[in-house]
Amino acid sequence: MKNIIKQKRKELKLSQDELSKLAGVTRQTVNAIENDKYDPSLSLAFQLAAILHIRVDELFRFGDERDDQY
Amino acid sequence: MTNTRKYFFKRAILVTLLAAFFLLWLLSRVTLNQDLSPVFFVLITVFFIYQQKRLDKGGSTNIFKIARDGFPQGLKHDDEREAKNALTASFFSQRFTAGFIILVIGISLILASYKVIDENIFNINAFGILGTTILIVQEWSFYYEYSRLDK
């Protein structure tokens, strides 16, 4: 899943730390989402979209699914 | 280091200390003329209560209850990514610990069947040592995998 969180965050002059506090997650999680290392849950995705004043389908784009194996 | 990682590290340390107490108990039974079992039993009980109280401060510790996010309540985490990592780490830890148990018991049985070691090693002390070692292996394999994922 690709996203434009970093771009939108910078437009709103928010740091990763500030965004993480607004979303109620850790800074590391925001960093992982921005770098496509973690796909957020639906509720977190909507929360991030609301904070960044953008629609969720504009914030996230499906593609390049990683093949996670446990 | 995130708070959750610190919590898991603290948990691994406390479990290791508890296991070390238990191993000391077993060693004292073998090496000392005097049996200090009641003293060790009290010591371990006190330490176990202390450990539970320390870990309780980290959050809810009922590992049997599932929270709304789908993860056990006892899995201390600050957000969903950490919960997912902790769950993945627990899968790894289960597999690693099971492999360790099979390996240790398997090698012991092979050695015993070829008379390399005396079959008398399969006693209560061996059971205790295996149990405490399993605790240590389980906790540290969990912490190792969680740390690897938490980047």
Backbone of each chain as ProteinMPNN parsed JSONL, in Angstrom:
{"seq_chain_A": "MKNIIKQKRKELKLSQDELSKLAGVTRQTVNAIENDKYDPSLSLAFQLAAILHIRVDELFRFGDERDDQY", "coords_chain_A": {"N_chain_A": [[0.85, -1.2, 0.0], [0.688, 2.079, -1.016], [1.283, 5.478, 0.039], [0.546, 8.983, 0.673], [1.26, 10.278, 2.962], [3.529, 11.505, 4.098], [3.975, 13.675, 2.398], [1.544, 15.144, 2.703], [1.683, 15.615, 5.429], [3.894, 17.281, 5.607], [2.948, 19.452, 4.212], [1.119, 20.431, 5.997], [2.814, 21.212, 7.929], [3.573, 19.478, 10.012], [5.277, 17.453, 12.382], [6.593, 14.071, 12.504], [6.32, 13.152, 15.067], [4.38, 14.886, 16.161], [2.173, 14.257, 14.55], [1.851, 11.593, 15.243], [1.084, 11.808, 17.908], [-1.374, 13.09, 17.639], [-2.783, 11.114, 16.337], [-2.735, 9.117, 18.134], [-0.825, 7.085, 18.22], [2.461, 5.466, 18.127], [5.523, 7.267, 17.34], [7.188, 5.746, 15.8], [5.413, 4.111, 14.477], [4.083, 5.85, 12.735], [6.253, 6.51, 11.153], [6.829, 3.973, 10.083], [4.523, 3.543, 8.563], [4.652, 5.638, 6.725], [6.908, 4.879, 5.309], [6.061, 2.663, 3.968], [6.27, 0.255, 5.371], [4.464, -0.755, 7.052], [1.036, -1.54, 7.025], [-1.688, 0.343, 7.923], [-4.559, -0.208, 10.166], [-8.044, -0.132, 9.231], [-9.445, 1.747, 10.778], [-7.369, 3.355, 11.799], [-6.355, 4.335, 9.432], [-8.483, 5.932, 8.509], [-8.512, 7.757, 10.57], [-6.011, 9.012, 10.291], [-6.404, 10.147, 7.793], [-8.434, 11.968, 8.392], [-7.094, 13.707, 10.142], [-5.205, 14.753, 8.44], [-6.748, 16.127, 6.705], [-7.903, 14.983, 4.289], [-9.243, 12.709, 1.853], [-9.614, 9.207, 2.544], [-9.138, 7.433, 0.444], [-7.638, 8.954, -1.178], [-5.399, 9.366, 0.259], [-4.269, 6.854, 0.614], [-3.018, 4.36, -1.602], [-3.637, 1.473, -3.408], [-1.358, -1.182, -4.011], [1.765, -2.837, -4.908], [1.887, -4.894, -2.951], [3.281, -6.285, -0.077], [4.789, -9.459, 0.566], [4.117, -10.897, 3.251], [5.317, -13.269, 5.517], [4.688, -15.467, 8.125]], "CA_chain_A": [[0.0, 0.0, 0.0], [1.439, 3.334, -1.094], [0.532, 6.585, 0.622], [1.149, 10.317, 0.548], [1.205, 10.865, 4.32], [4.685, 12.39, 4.311], [3.724, 14.895, 1.623], [0.464, 15.887, 3.354], [2.167, 16.022, 6.754], [4.781, 18.442, 5.42], [2.096, 20.58, 3.8], [0.49, 20.956, 7.228], [3.932, 21.538, 8.826], [3.52, 18.605, 11.189], [6.367, 16.484, 12.484], [6.093, 12.698, 12.714], [5.962, 13.068, 16.487], [3.098, 15.595, 16.351], [1.12, 13.465, 13.901], [1.642, 10.361, 16.023], [0.318, 12.16, 19.11], [-2.754, 13.371, 17.221], [-3.434, 9.851, 15.933], [-2.696, 8.185, 19.271], [0.071, 5.944, 17.972], [3.857, 5.841, 18.369], [6.201, 7.908, 16.205], [7.728, 4.669, 14.975], [4.331, 3.602, 13.617], [3.908, 6.827, 11.651], [7.431, 6.333, 10.294], [6.675, 2.696, 9.365], [3.457, 3.698, 7.554], [5.176, 6.53, 5.668], [7.902, 4.161, 4.502], [5.409, 1.447, 3.428], [6.682, -0.955, 6.094], [3.308, -1.225, 7.822], [-0.273, -1.1, 6.542], [-2.525, 0.6, 9.119], [-5.924, -0.749, 10.164], [-9.002, 0.769, 8.592], [-9.767, 2.88, 11.672], [-6.225, 4.268, 11.857], [-6.262, 4.987, 8.121], [-9.49, 6.996, 8.501], [-8.077, 8.757, 11.547], [-4.928, 9.771, 9.672], [-6.999, 10.945, 6.71], [-9.163, 13.088, 9.018], [-6.101, 14.646, 10.691], [-4.5, 15.395, 7.322], [-7.788, 16.782, 5.886], [-7.89, 14.383, 2.954], [-10.041, 11.478, 1.834], [-8.748, 8.046, 2.791], [-8.74, 6.819, -0.831], [-6.608, 9.814, -1.777], [-4.203, 9.226, 1.102], [-3.684, 5.528, 0.389], [-3.201, 3.795, -2.934], [-3.333, 0.042, -3.35], [-0.335, -1.646, -4.959], [3.044, -3.303, -4.346], [1.629, -5.591, -1.683], [4.413, -7.104, 0.386], [4.435, -10.848, 0.853], [4.531, -11.172, 4.637], [5.184, -14.672, 5.92], [4.955, -15.663, 9.547]], "C_chain_A": [[0.887, 1.252, 0.0], [0.609, 4.459, -0.455], [1.271, 7.91, 0.461], [1.123, 11.045, 1.902], [2.332, 11.877, 4.528], [4.458, 13.751, 3.641], [2.657, 15.762, 2.31], [0.897, 16.435, 4.725], [3.036, 17.275, 6.636], [4.009, 19.678, 4.987], [1.478, 21.248, 5.031], [1.529, 21.307, 8.298], [3.864, 20.756, 10.152], [4.747, 17.701, 11.2], [5.757, 15.083, 12.668], [5.585, 12.535, 14.147], [4.591, 13.706, 16.751], [1.936, 14.789, 15.752], [0.802, 12.209, 14.715], [0.815, 10.644, 17.275], [-1.146, 12.436, 18.77], [-3.513, 12.085, 16.897], [-3.454, 8.825, 17.066], [-1.889, 6.929, 19.01], [1.515, 6.388, 18.263], [4.466, 6.493, 17.113], [6.735, 6.852, 15.231], [6.671, 4.118, 14.018], [4.087, 4.542, 12.449], [5.049, 6.665, 10.646], [7.294, 5.064, 9.443], [5.609, 2.812, 8.27], [3.972, 4.546, 6.387], [6.138, 5.796, 4.721], [7.39, 2.82, 3.965], [5.884, 0.161, 4.103], [5.527, -1.528, 6.912], [2.026, -0.652, 7.229], [-1.188, -0.88, 7.741], [-3.887, -0.082, 9.018], [-6.834, 0.292, 9.525], [-9.277, 1.996, 9.471], [-8.609, 3.874, 11.755], [-6.074, 5.021, 10.534], [-7.251, 6.154, 8.031], [-9.091, 8.132, 9.442], [-6.984, 9.659, 10.955], [-5.465, 10.686, 8.57], [-7.717, 12.167, 7.279], [-8.189, 14.148, 9.532], [-5.442, 15.444, 9.557], [-5.471, 16.074, 6.333], [-7.773, 16.29, 4.44], [-8.751, 13.126, 2.997], [-9.102, 10.274, 1.938], [-8.28, 7.404, 1.48], [-7.731, 7.679, -1.589], [-5.283, 9.652, -1.025], [-3.479, 7.901, 0.834], [-3.998, 5.021, -1.017], [-2.77, 2.333, -2.888], [-2.272, -0.318, -4.404], [0.921, -2.048, -4.242], [2.851, -3.957, -2.999], [2.84, -6.439, -1.31], [3.93, -8.497, 0.733], [4.944, -11.2, 2.251], [4.319, -12.643, 4.957], [5.541, -14.788, 7.387], [5.354, -17.101, 9.779]], "O_chain_A": [[1.715, 1.451, 0.889], [-0.62, 4.388, -0.418], [2.463, 7.943, 0.153], [0.981, 12.267, 1.963], [2.115, 12.963, 5.064], [4.708, 14.809, 4.219], [2.846, 16.967, 2.479], [0.534, 17.543, 5.119], [2.935, 18.199, 7.443], [4.36, 20.803, 5.343], [1.336, 22.469, 5.088], [1.178, 21.653, 9.425], [4.068, 21.301, 11.237], [5.199, 17.241, 10.151], [4.567, 14.941, 12.949], [4.574, 11.881, 14.402], [3.758, 13.147, 17.463], [0.872, 14.656, 16.357], [-0.356, 11.817, 14.855], [-0.037, 9.847, 17.664], [-2.046, 12.062, 19.521], [-4.713, 11.974, 17.145], [-4.113, 7.79, 16.964], [-2.212, 5.85, 19.506], [1.756, 7.546, 18.605], [3.992, 6.296, 15.994], [6.732, 7.042, 14.015], [6.983, 3.711, 12.899], [3.906, 4.103, 11.313], [4.828, 6.683, 9.435], [7.597, 5.066, 8.25], [5.765, 2.253, 7.184], [3.757, 4.217, 5.22], [6.176, 6.053, 3.517], [8.172, 1.959, 3.562], [5.898, -0.9, 3.48], [5.607, -2.653, 7.405], [1.927, 0.546, 6.964], [-1.443, -1.816, 8.499], [-4.317, -0.482, 7.936], [-6.442, 1.439, 9.31], [-9.334, 3.126, 8.985], [-8.826, 5.085, 11.78], [-5.71, 6.197, 10.519], [-6.908, 7.23, 7.542], [-9.305, 9.308, 9.148], [-7.019, 10.882, 11.092], [-5.043, 11.834, 8.432], [-7.625, 13.263, 6.727], [-8.43, 15.345, 9.377], [-5.161, 16.634, 9.693], [-5.062, 16.535, 5.267], [-7.648, 17.074, 3.499], [-8.961, 12.549, 4.063], [-7.958, 10.315, 1.484], [-7.164, 6.89, 1.404], [-7.061, 7.213, -2.51], [-4.202, 9.784, -1.599], [-2.249, 7.836, 0.827], [-5.091, 5.227, -1.544], [-1.691, 2.0, -2.398], [-2.296, 0.18, -5.529], [1.139, -1.656, -3.096], [3.538, -3.638, -2.028], [3.354, -7.207, -2.123], [2.785, -8.683, 1.147], [6.044, -11.727, 2.415], [3.25, -13.193, 4.692], [6.565, -14.273, 7.836], [5.627, -17.49, 10.914]]}, "seq_chain_B": "MTNTRKYFFKRAILVTLLAAFFLLWLLSRVTLNQDLSPVFFVLITVFFIYQQKRLDKGGSTNIFKIARDGFPQGLKHDDEREAKNALTASFFSQRFTAGFIILVIGISLILASYKVIDENIFNINAFGILGTTILIVQEWSFYYEYSRLDK", "coords_chain_B": {"N_chain_B": [[14.497, 3.234, 22.252], [11.239, 1.953, 22.441], [8.393, 2.35, 24.706], [6.968, -0.026, 24.935], [8.792, -1.944, 24.095], [10.671, -1.662, 26.102], [9.125, -2.581, 28.206], [8.78, -5.307, 27.528], [11.428, -6.089, 27.662], [11.981, -5.68, 30.358], [10.213, -7.564, 31.397], [11.355, -9.933, 30.432], [13.78, -9.892, 31.828], [12.875, -10.075, 34.497], [11.586, -12.578, 34.47], [13.761, -14.186, 33.907], [15.274, -13.795, 36.216], [13.566, -14.946, 38.064], [13.621, -17.584, 37.172], [16.312, -18.069, 37.626], [16.436, -18.03, 40.415], [14.972, -20.324, 40.897], [16.628, -22.242, 39.759], [18.804, -22.009, 41.464], [17.661, -23.007, 43.743], [17.272, -25.68, 42.987], [19.959, -26.395, 42.65], [20.908, -26.043, 45.244], [19.628, -28.125, 46.517], [21.012, -30.242, 45.528], [23.739, -29.736, 46.073], [24.017, -28.751, 48.721], [24.083, -29.928, 52.121], [22.012, -29.389, 53.739], [18.52, -29.055, 53.346], [17.09, -26.42, 51.752], [14.559, -25.897, 50.887], [11.993, -24.788, 51.937], [12.756, -22.106, 52.429], [13.515, -21.204, 49.882], [11.105, -21.569, 48.581], [9.472, -19.638, 49.773], [10.952, -17.35, 49.088], [10.784, -17.398, 46.25], [8.029, -17.205, 45.896], [7.532, -14.667, 46.985], [9.088, -13.122, 45.245], [7.758, -13.664, 42.862], [5.262, -12.459, 43.288], [6.116, -9.802, 43.546], [7.135, -9.45, 40.971], [4.775, -9.702, 39.425], [3.433, -7.441, 40.308], [5.107, -5.388, 39.45], [4.917, -5.748, 36.679], [2.234, -5.352, 36.314], [1.94, -2.629, 36.393], [2.476, -1.897, 33.88], [0.182, -2.217, 32.436], [-2.984, -3.786, 31.666], [-3.047, -7.168, 32.62], [-4.329, -9.497, 31.98], [-3.983, -12.187, 30.231], [-5.708, -13.885, 29.028], [-7.948, -12.652, 28.165], [-9.421, -11.164, 25.351], [-8.875, -8.148, 23.742], [-10.653, -5.337, 22.216], [-9.275, -4.736, 19.914], [-8.49, -7.144, 19.001], [-6.319, -8.375, 20.094], [-4.63, -10.094, 22.793], [-5.305, -8.829, 26.083], [-3.208, -8.716, 27.829], [-0.988, -8.359, 26.295], [1.123, -5.991, 26.279], [1.03, -2.902, 24.709], [1.51, 0.076, 22.72], [0.295, 0.832, 20.448], [-1.451, -0.294, 17.417], [0.428, -1.362, 15.583], [2.529, -2.197, 17.177], [1.182, -4.124, 18.645], [0.657, -5.99, 16.673], [3.249, -6.717, 15.989], [4.04, -7.842, 18.42], [2.361, -10.017, 18.545], [3.208, -11.484, 16.319], [5.803, -11.973, 17.153], [5.241, -13.627, 19.3], [4.332, -15.904, 18.009], [6.672, -16.728, 16.736], [8.247, -17.186, 18.98], [6.867, -19.298, 20.19], [7.282, -21.357, 18.311], [10.073, -21.515, 18.304], [10.591, -22.208, 20.973], [9.246, -24.665, 21.146], [10.775, -26.123, 19.323], [13.198, -26.094, 20.68], [12.563, -27.603, 22.98], [11.937, -30.121, 21.84], [14.392, -30.713, 20.677], [16.166, -30.804, 22.927], [15.008, -32.834, 24.568], [14.943, -34.888, 22.71], [17.703, -35.268, 22.06], [18.621, -36.003, 24.593], [17.22, -38.405, 24.981], [18.267, -39.975, 22.91], [20.976, -40.073, 23.675], [20.642, -41.402, 26.096], [19.573, -43.828, 25.232], [21.727, -44.93, 23.897], [23.321, -45.379, 25.976], [25.12, -43.43, 26.668], [24.672, -41.471, 28.497], [23.487, -41.699, 31.875], [20.328, -43.139, 32.513], [19.13, -42.274, 34.748], [19.181, -39.567, 34.871], [16.75, -38.498, 34.229], [14.997, -37.126, 36.23], [13.401, -35.385, 38.988], [14.94, -33.08, 39.327], [16.082, -32.702, 36.795], [13.77, -32.241, 35.372], [12.948, -29.846, 36.542], [15.082, -28.144, 35.854], [14.856, -28.197, 33.069], [12.307, -27.032, 32.781], [12.708, -24.413, 33.808], [14.639, -23.509, 32.054], [13.196, -23.536, 29.702], [11.389, -21.462, 30.206], [13.139, -19.27, 30.179], [14.19, -19.413, 27.565], [11.845, -19.08, 26.092], [10.996, -16.456, 26.827], [13.197, -14.819, 26.027], [13.489, -15.436, 23.33], [11.151, -14.421, 22.398], [11.548, -11.691, 22.984], [13.786, -11.185, 21.388], [12.76, -11.555, 18.772], [10.728, -9.653, 18.755], [12.204, -7.299, 19.026], [13.59, -7.378, 16.649], [11.551, -6.984, 14.825], [10.601, -4.499, 15.587], [11.379, -1.952, 14.215]], "CA_chain_B": [[13.681, 2.078, 22.627], [9.87, 2.354, 22.779], [7.932, 1.9, 26.033], [6.554, -1.432, 24.85], [10.011, -2.755, 24.034], [11.229, -1.614, 27.468], [8.274, -3.449, 29.026], [9.118, -6.703, 27.222], [12.796, -6.316, 28.167], [11.825, -5.794, 31.821], [9.552, -8.843, 31.647], [12.343, -10.997, 30.184], [14.745, -9.844, 32.939], [12.224, -10.577, 35.707], [11.375, -14.024, 34.314], [15.088, -14.809, 34.018], [15.633, -13.775, 37.645], [12.724, -15.95, 38.715], [14.179, -18.879, 36.767], [17.614, -18.206, 38.293], [16.099, -18.399, 41.803], [14.531, -21.709, 40.865], [17.819, -23.055, 39.494], [19.569, -21.988, 42.714], [16.94, -23.93, 44.628], [17.612, -27.041, 42.552], [21.389, -26.624, 42.932], [21.086, -26.17, 46.697], [19.152, -29.464, 46.876], [22.041, -31.217, 45.143], [25.064, -29.461, 46.629], [24.031, -28.519, 50.175], [23.6, -31.023, 52.969], [20.738, -28.945, 54.323], [17.512, -28.731, 52.327], [16.561, -25.064, 51.974], [13.332, -25.768, 50.077], [11.005, -23.809, 52.434], [13.281, -20.74, 52.247], [13.422, -20.872, 48.461], [9.696, -21.489, 48.201], [9.015, -18.314, 50.215], [11.662, -16.366, 48.262], [10.225, -17.423, 44.894], [6.658, -16.688, 45.965], [7.631, -13.209, 47.183], [9.598, -12.532, 44.003], [6.707, -13.79, 41.842], [4.265, -11.408, 43.56], [6.778, -8.541, 43.197], [7.208, -9.418, 39.508], [3.44, -9.43, 38.907], [3.088, -6.057, 40.617], [5.9, -4.539, 38.549], [4.41, -5.857, 35.32], [0.876, -4.805, 36.315], [2.014, -1.183, 36.144], [2.558, -1.719, 32.423], [-1.14, -2.29, 31.828], [-3.788, -4.952, 32.034], [-2.22, -8.356, 32.4], [-5.115, -10.71, 31.767], [-3.61, -12.642, 28.886], [-6.751, -14.748, 28.482], [-9.02, -11.837, 27.615], [-9.086, -10.539, 24.074], [-9.348, -6.764, 23.692], [-11.426, -5.028, 21.018], [-8.417, -4.711, 18.725], [-8.213, -8.511, 18.578], [-5.105, -8.881, 20.724], [-4.806, -10.328, 24.23], [-5.122, -7.614, 26.896], [-1.904, -8.754, 28.493], [0.094, -7.968, 25.389], [1.282, -4.547, 26.471], [1.461, -2.21, 23.499], [1.021, 1.451, 22.647], [-0.575, 0.978, 19.276], [-1.768, -1.536, 16.69], [1.61, -1.945, 14.946], [3.254, -2.903, 18.232], [0.395, -5.313, 18.98], [0.865, -6.959, 15.581], [4.62, -7.217, 16.148], [4.086, -8.704, 19.608], [1.686, -11.262, 18.198], [4.126, -12.202, 15.422], [6.93, -12.433, 17.987], [4.797, -14.743, 20.134], [4.312, -17.084, 17.123], [8.078, -17.14, 16.574], [8.699, -17.687, 20.275], [6.248, -20.627, 20.374], [7.974, -22.312, 17.434], [11.464, -21.645, 18.763], [10.581, -22.941, 22.237], [8.879, -26.058, 20.841], [11.967, -26.716, 18.701], [14.191, -26.266, 21.747], [12.126, -28.731, 23.832], [12.09, -31.366, 21.064], [15.838, -30.938, 20.519], [16.767, -31.193, 24.214], [14.499, -34.149, 24.977], [15.381, -35.849, 21.686], [19.139, -35.574, 22.247], [18.744, -36.723, 25.866], [16.719, -39.774, 24.784], [19.241, -40.687, 22.063], [22.158, -40.336, 24.515], [20.277, -42.409, 27.101], [19.375, -45.126, 24.588], [23.055, -45.468, 23.568], [24.001, -45.513, 27.277], [26.16, -42.398, 26.831], [24.355, -40.892, 29.807], [22.693, -42.565, 32.735], [18.893, -42.831, 32.412], [18.688, -41.676, 36.013], [19.11, -38.088, 34.819], [15.361, -38.097, 34.06], [14.412, -37.039, 37.563], [12.708, -34.114, 39.278], [15.881, -31.976, 39.097], [16.168, -32.49, 35.341], [12.475, -31.648, 34.983], [12.987, -28.453, 37.004], [16.05, -27.397, 35.028], [14.251, -28.046, 31.73], [11.204, -26.076, 32.902], [13.21, -23.039, 33.963], [15.327, -23.141, 30.811], [12.134, -23.249, 28.722], [10.903, -20.106, 30.505], [14.145, -18.304, 29.721], [14.236, -19.474, 26.093], [10.594, -18.515, 25.576], [10.973, -14.999, 27.029], [14.229, -14.123, 25.259], [13.231, -15.585, 21.891], [10.088, -13.446, 22.143], [12.137, -10.35, 22.988], [14.67, -11.091, 20.215], [11.958, -11.392, 17.558], [10.026, -8.365, 18.838], [13.202, -6.244, 18.751], [13.922, -7.433, 15.22], [10.412, -6.407, 14.089], [10.341, -3.131, 16.047], [12.363, -1.021, 13.622]], "C_chain_B": [[12.285, 2.543, 23.049], [9.487, 1.793, 24.158], [7.581, 0.414, 26.031], [7.769, -2.349, 24.845], [10.681, -2.807, 25.397], [10.466, -2.568, 28.376], [8.631, -4.915, 28.798], [10.515, -7.057, 27.737], [12.749, -6.547, 29.684], [11.203, -7.147, 32.174], [10.54, -10.003, 31.477], [13.354, -11.074, 31.327], [14.126, -10.473, 34.194], [11.981, -12.093, 35.641], [12.706, -14.767, 34.448], [15.531, -14.867, 35.48], [14.851, -14.835, 38.418], [13.261, -17.357, 38.417], [15.512, -19.132, 37.47], [17.424, -18.623, 39.757], [15.772, -19.887, 41.871], [15.725, -22.647, 40.649], [18.696, -23.132, 40.745], [18.97, -22.971, 43.724], [17.336, -25.374, 44.294], [19.068, -27.373, 42.893], [21.621, -26.838, 44.423], [20.631, -27.552, 47.175], [20.229, -30.523, 46.609], [23.337, -31.01, 45.931], [25.101, -29.293, 48.155], [23.525, -29.736, 50.938], [22.201, -30.714, 53.511], [19.739, -28.612, 53.208], [16.872, -27.375, 52.652], [15.247, -24.823, 51.224], [12.323, -24.762, 50.623], [11.449, -22.364, 52.215], [13.124, -20.319, 50.794], [11.972, -20.733, 48.013], [9.135, -20.108, 48.568], [9.636, -17.226, 49.333], [11.033, -16.255, 46.867], [8.8, -16.868, 44.885], [6.661, -15.167, 46.094], [8.074, -12.536, 45.885], [8.533, -12.567, 42.903], [5.651, -12.706, 42.026], [4.829, -10.037, 43.176], [6.793, -8.359, 41.677], [5.846, -9.054, 38.914], [3.048, -7.98, 39.141], [3.837, -5.093, 39.696], [5.311, -4.542, 37.147], [2.988, -5.318, 35.207], [0.861, -3.321, 35.981], [2.053, -0.886, 34.641], [1.201, -1.778, 31.744], [-1.87, -3.52, 32.296], [-3.016, -6.222, 31.708], [-3.037, -9.637, 32.247], [-4.895, -11.209, 30.343], [-4.7, -13.498, 28.245], [-7.895, -13.949, 27.865], [-8.555, -11.169, 26.322], [-9.698, -9.137, 24.034], [-10.066, -6.512, 22.365], [-10.577, -5.015, 19.754], [-7.991, -6.113, 18.283], [-6.978, -9.115, 19.216], [-5.341, -9.126, 22.212], [-4.513, -9.06, 25.033], [-3.734, -7.545, 27.508], [-0.738, -8.391, 27.595], [0.236, -6.457, 25.438], [1.764, -3.912, 25.169], [0.861, -0.806, 23.479], [0.133, 1.677, 21.431], [-0.671, -0.335, 18.51], [-0.543, -2.18, 16.032], [2.411, -2.745, 15.968], [2.525, -4.182, 18.623], [0.629, -6.406, 17.935], [2.264, -7.571, 15.698], [4.726, -8.179, 17.326], [3.45, -10.056, 19.316], [2.586, -12.12, 17.292], [5.291, -12.782, 16.224], [6.513, -13.619, 18.844], [4.696, -16.026, 19.301], [5.727, -17.644, 16.989], [8.57, -17.816, 17.856], [8.154, -19.091, 20.544], [6.998, -21.677, 19.571], [9.383, -22.581, 17.937], [11.523, -22.489, 20.043], [10.235, -24.409, 22.008], [10.078, -26.784, 20.226], [13.025, -27.022, 19.749], [13.845, -27.49, 22.608], [12.363, -30.063, 23.099], [13.57, -31.732, 20.942], [16.465, -31.477, 21.819], [16.316, -32.595, 24.632], [14.973, -35.227, 23.994], [16.832, -36.264, 21.88], [19.336, -36.39, 23.525], [18.321, -38.183, 25.703], [17.704, -40.601, 23.951], [20.465, -41.065, 22.9], [21.866, -41.43, 25.541], [20.146, -43.793, 26.46], [20.705, -45.758, 24.179], [23.943, -45.571, 24.808], [25.163, -44.51, 27.447], [25.951, -41.684, 28.171], [23.455, -41.864, 30.576], [21.216, -42.174, 32.637], [18.357, -42.172, 33.679], [18.649, -40.152, 35.979], [17.666, -37.619, 34.669], [14.66, -38.115, 35.421], [13.802, -35.651, 37.775], [13.633, -32.903, 39.052], [15.984, -31.642, 37.613], [14.895, -31.815, 34.838], [12.45, -30.159, 35.344], [13.91, -27.597, 36.153], [15.474, -27.158, 33.634], [13.144, -26.989, 31.759], [11.692, -24.638, 32.98], [13.924, -22.578, 32.696], [14.301, -22.792, 29.728], [11.588, -21.826, 28.92], [11.843, -19.04, 29.94], [14.173, -18.244, 28.19], [12.995, -18.797, 25.502], [10.593, -16.986, 25.664], [11.97, -14.281, 26.126], [14.055, -14.292, 23.757], [12.119, -14.614, 21.487], [10.689, -12.046, 22.03], [13.028, -10.14, 21.761], [13.842, -10.79, 18.964], [11.218, -10.047, 17.58], [10.98, -7.22, 18.497], [13.55, -6.198, 17.273], [12.806, -6.765, 14.394], [10.23, -4.922, 14.384], [11.395, -2.159, 15.521], [11.663, 0.06, 12.836]], "O_chain_B": [[12.151, 3.417, 23.906], [10.145, 0.904, 24.696], [7.857, -0.307, 26.99], [7.781, -3.392, 25.499], [11.194, -3.847, 25.809], [11.053, -3.27, 29.199], [8.771, -5.68, 29.753], [10.756, -8.176, 28.189], [13.375, -7.464, 30.215], [11.617, -7.795, 33.136], [10.557, -10.937, 32.279], [13.743, -12.162, 31.751], [14.754, -11.29, 34.866], [12.151, -12.799, 36.635], [12.763, -15.848, 35.033], [16.095, -15.866, 35.926], [15.383, -15.52, 39.292], [13.341, -18.204, 39.307], [15.811, -20.26, 37.862], [18.162, -19.463, 40.271], [16.222, -20.607, 42.762], [15.82, -23.704, 41.273], [19.26, -24.182, 41.053], [19.685, -23.663, 44.449], [17.68, -26.168, 45.169], [19.377, -28.47, 43.358], [22.415, -27.688, 44.827], [21.188, -28.09, 48.131], [20.356, -31.522, 47.317], [23.955, -31.968, 46.395], [26.087, -29.646, 48.801], [22.659, -30.473, 50.466], [21.358, -31.589, 53.71], [20.098, -27.952, 52.233], [16.21, -27.209, 53.676], [14.874, -23.68, 50.963], [11.825, -23.94, 49.853], [10.642, -21.503, 51.864], [12.66, -19.216, 50.504], [11.647, -19.892, 47.175], [8.419, -19.489, 47.781], [8.951, -16.305, 48.888], [10.783, -15.155, 46.374], [8.417, -16.144, 43.965], [5.908, -14.469, 45.416], [7.515, -11.518, 45.476], [8.414, -11.63, 42.113], [5.195, -12.103, 41.054], [4.14, -9.216, 42.57], [6.507, -7.279, 41.161], [5.757, -8.214, 38.019], [2.412, -7.356, 38.291], [3.271, -4.107, 39.222], [5.211, -3.5, 36.5], [2.575, -4.877, 34.135], [-0.083, -2.812, 35.377], [1.715, 0.21, 34.194], [1.09, -1.416, 30.572], [-1.428, -4.213, 33.213], [-2.406, -6.332, 30.645], [-2.498, -10.737, 32.369], [-5.516, -10.737, 29.391], [-4.629, -13.804, 27.055], [-8.716, -14.498, 27.131], [-7.431, -10.675, 26.231], [-10.895, -8.968, 24.267], [-10.081, -7.379, 21.491], [-11.082, -5.251, 18.656], [-7.235, -6.266, 17.324], [-6.621, -10.254, 18.911], [-6.159, -8.445, 22.829], [-3.591, -8.311, 24.71], [-3.161, -6.469, 27.681], [0.37, -8.145, 28.071], [-0.454, -5.735, 24.718], [2.772, -4.328, 24.599], [-0.15, -0.534, 24.125], [-0.678, 2.604, 21.401], [-0.071, -1.342, 18.883], [-0.473, -3.404, 15.929], [2.91, -3.83, 15.669], [3.155, -5.203, 18.898], [0.779, -7.582, 18.265], [2.444, -8.777, 15.531], [5.41, -9.199, 17.248], [3.926, -11.097, 19.77], [2.702, -13.33, 17.485], [5.709, -13.92, 16.009], [7.316, -14.517, 19.097], [4.943, -17.116, 19.817], [5.957, -18.848, 17.109], [9.214, -18.865, 17.822], [8.863, -19.96, 21.051], [7.313, -22.754, 20.079], [9.83, -23.727, 17.99], [12.378, -23.363, 20.186], [10.851, -25.295, 22.599], [10.358, -27.93, 20.575], [13.668, -28.071, 19.714], [14.712, -28.303, 22.925], [12.916, -31.005, 23.666], [13.952, -32.893, 21.083], [17.194, -32.469, 21.807], [17.136, -33.436, 25.002], [15.352, -36.328, 24.395], [17.157, -37.451, 21.868], [20.114, -37.344, 23.549], [18.977, -39.087, 26.22], [17.946, -41.772, 24.241], [20.936, -42.202, 22.857], [22.716, -42.274, 25.824], [20.544, -44.8, 27.045], [20.812, -46.983, 24.117], [25.146, -45.813, 24.711], [26.063, -44.719, 28.261], [26.903, -41.344, 28.874], [22.772, -42.713, 30.004], [20.893, -40.987, 32.677], [17.273, -41.59, 33.681], [18.159, -39.512, 36.91], [17.372, -36.457, 34.952], [13.849, -38.994, 35.715], [13.706, -34.852, 36.843], [13.176, -31.836, 38.641], [15.977, -30.476, 37.217], [14.944, -30.928, 33.986], [11.994, -29.325, 34.562], [13.571, -26.474, 35.779], [15.587, -26.062, 33.085], [13.058, -26.15, 30.862], [11.162, -23.754, 32.306], [13.831, -21.414, 32.307], [14.509, -21.872, 28.938], [11.357, -21.091, 27.96], [11.419, -18.064, 29.322], [14.179, -17.164, 27.599], [13.089, -18.04, 24.536], [10.238, -16.302, 24.704], [11.642, -13.258, 25.527], [14.423, -13.405, 22.986], [12.134, -14.057, 20.389], [10.379, -11.304, 21.098], [13.032, -9.063, 21.165], [14.173, -9.89, 18.193], [11.096, -9.383, 16.55], [10.617, -6.291, 17.775], [13.777, -5.128, 16.708], [13.071, -6.078, 13.407], [9.759, -4.171, 13.529], [12.196, -1.616, 16.283], [12.32, 0.933, 12.267]]}, "name": "protein", "num_of_chains": 2, "seq": "MKNIIKQKRKELKLSQDELSKLAGVTRQTVNAIENDKYDPSLSLAFQLAAILHIRVDELFRFGDERDDQYMTNTRKYFFKRAILVTLLAAFFLLWLLSRVTLNQDLSPVFFVLITVFFIYQQKRLDKGGSTNIFKIARDGFPQGLKHDDEREAKNALTASFFSQRFTAGFIILVIGISLILASYKVIDENIFNINAFGILGTTILIVQEWSFYYEYSRLDK"}
